[in-house]
């Protein structure tokens, strides 16, 4: 499977209603790395006086990028589910009003049932993060509906 085919397959399979509502876009894939973009929108603002996006939006981006990183890392495993067990976010500065947000996460270790991921969110320069994350994700089987 080519890198593009892998990206297309993951993008289709990971579209959650929440991600769709926020308009999270999936970017390129590397082994064990997930990248996403969130275009700025007034609907994401947490403080109307400043125009700063709500912190929950950044958490959602990092969680989504982390899930994608796990899927990319374990793509050869076939179909499986992922659930966030723990996600810690360290906010380093406020997001900027009017600026697109980016997040990248790396799945750096997996066991039979758990994946370990670290992530970062930024605007224009990854070296100037808005927030970082560390998380653990449960790896499970997909339950098929009964007929």
WOSUL-V761478 format. One record per residue. N is the residue number from 1. RES is the residue in three letters. PSI is psi in radians with two decimals (* if undefined). OMEGA is omega in whole degrees, -180 to 180 (NA if undefined). D_CENTER is the distance of its C-alpha to the mean C-alpha in Angstrom with 1 decimal. Layout:
N/RES/PSI/OMEGA/D_CENTER
N/RES/PSI/OMEGA/D_CENTER
This chain:
1/UNK/2.29/179/22.3
2/UNK/2.87/178/21.5
3/UNK/-0.70/180/18.2
4/UNK/-0.77/179/18.3
5/UNK/-0.70/178/19.1
6/UNK/-0.80/180/16.3
7/UNK/-0.76/179/13.8
8/UNK/-0.75/-180/15.6
9/UNK/-0.78/180/15.7
10/UNK/-0.71/-179/12.0
11/UNK/-0.75/-180/11.4
12/UNK/-0.77/-175/14.2
13/UNK/-0.32/-174/13.4
14/UNK/0.18/-178/9.9
15/UNK/1.70/177/11.1
16/UNK/2.71/176/11.2
17/UNK/-0.65/179/13.9
18/UNK/-0.80/178/11.9
19/UNK/-0.68/177/9.3
20/UNK/-0.74/-179/12.7
21/UNK/-0.64/179/14.4
22/UNK/-0.25/-178/12.2
23/UNK/0.67/176/12.4
24/UNK/2.29/179/8.9
25/UNK/2.41/177/9.8
26/UNK/2.33/-180/8.7
27/UNK/-2.83/-175/10.4
28/UNK/2.86/-179/12.4
29/UNK/2.48/166/12.0
30/UNK/2.88/-180/13.8
31/UNK/2.05/177/14.7
32/UNK/0.13/-179/12.2
33/UNK/2.30/176/9.8
34/UNK/2.37/-180/6.7
35/UNK/2.44/178/6.8
36/UNK/2.80/177/6.2
37/UNK/2.50/175/9.1
38/UNK/1.86/178/10.4
39/UNK/2.48/179/14.2
40/UNK/2.48/176/16.3
41/UNK/2.52/178/18.1
42/UNK/-0.44/-179/20.7
43/UNK/-0.21/-179/19.3
44/UNK/-0.07/-174/16.4
45/UNK/2.31/177/19.2
46/UNK/-0.51/-180/19.8
47/UNK/1.81/-177/23.1
48/UNK/-0.45/-180/25.3
49/UNK/-0.54/-177/27.7
50/UNK/-0.42/-176/25.3
51/UNK/0.14/-179/22.7
52/UNK/2.30/177/19.9
53/UNK/2.58/179/16.6
54/UNK/2.49/179/16.1
55/UNK/-0.52/179/14.3
56/UNK/-0.49/177/12.6
57/UNK/-0.72/180/10.8
58/UNK/-0.70/176/9.4
59/UNK/-0.78/179/8.6
60/UNK/-0.74/178/6.8
61/UNK/-0.81/-179/4.7
62/UNK/-0.66/177/4.3
63/UNK/-0.75/-180/4.4
64/UNK/-0.80/178/2.4
65/UNK/-0.64/179/1.7
66/UNK/-0.78/177/4.4
67/UNK/-0.70/178/5.7
68/UNK/-0.69/179/6.0
69/UNK/-0.72/178/7.6
70/UNK/-0.79/179/9.8
71/UNK/-0.76/-180/10.8
72/UNK/-0.73/-179/11.7
73/UNK/-0.65/-173/13.6
74/UNK/0.43/-175/15.4
75/UNK/-0.56/-180/16.1
76/UNK/-0.18/-178/19.8
77/UNK/-0.22/-177/19.7
78/UNK/-2.64/-177/19.8
79/UNK/2.26/178/18.5
80/UNK/2.86/180/16.9
81/UNK/2.79/178/14.9
82/UNK/2.43/174/12.2
83/UNK/2.38/178/12.5
84/UNK/2.11/176/11.1
85/UNK/-0.77/-177/14.3
86/UNK/2.37/178/13.8
87/UNK/2.03/178/11.4
88/UNK/2.27/179/13.3
89/UNK/2.27/172/12.5
90/UNK/1.96/178/15.2
91/UNK/2.23/-176/15.9
92/UNK/-0.44/178/18.1
93/UNK/2.82/178/19.1
94/UNK/2.60/172/18.7
95/UNK/2.74/-177/16.7
96/UNK/2.37/176/19.3
97/UNK/2.40/175/20.7
98/UNK/-0.05/-176/20.6
99/UNK/2.46/175/18.0
100/UNK/2.64/179/14.9
101/UNK/2.54/177/11.7
102/UNK/2.60/175/9.5
103/UNK/2.56/177/6.7
104/UNK/2.43/178/7.0
105/UNK/2.59/180/6.8
106/UNK/2.21/173/9.8
107/UNK/1.82/-172/11.2
108/UNK/-0.16/179/14.6
109/UNK/2.43/173/16.6
110/UNK/2.60/169/17.1
111/UNK/-2.96/-180/20.0
112/UNK/-0.64/-173/21.4
113/UNK/-0.11/-175/19.3
114/UNK/2.44/174/16.7
115/UNK/2.49/-180/13.9
116/UNK/2.26/-170/13.4
117/UNK/2.51/171/10.4
118/UNK/2.57/-176/10.4
119/UNK/2.98/-180/8.3
120/UNK/2.50/177/9.7
121/UNK/2.51/-177/9.7
122/UNK/3.09/175/12.8
123/UNK/-1.50/-175/15.0
124/UNK/-0.44/-173/17.5
125/UNK/2.03/-179/17.7
126/UNK/-0.38/179/15.2
127/UNK/-0.14/177/18.3
128/UNK/1.29/-174/18.3
129/UNK/2.62/170/15.2
130/UNK/-0.71/-178/14.6
131/UNK/2.75/172/12.8
132/UNK/2.83/-180/11.8
133/UNK/2.69/167/10.4
134/UNK/2.44/-177/11.7
135/UNK/2.83/172/11.1
136/UNK/2.50/-175/12.9
137/UNK/2.31/177/12.1
138/UNK/2.37/177/15.0
139/UNK/2.13/-178/15.8
140/UNK/3.09/176/18.2
141/UNK/2.79/179/20.3
142/UNK/2.21/176/20.1
143/UNK/2.11/178/22.9
144/UNK/2.41/178/24.8
145/UNK/2.52/178/26.7
146/UNK/2.56/179/30.4
147/UNK/*/NA/32.8
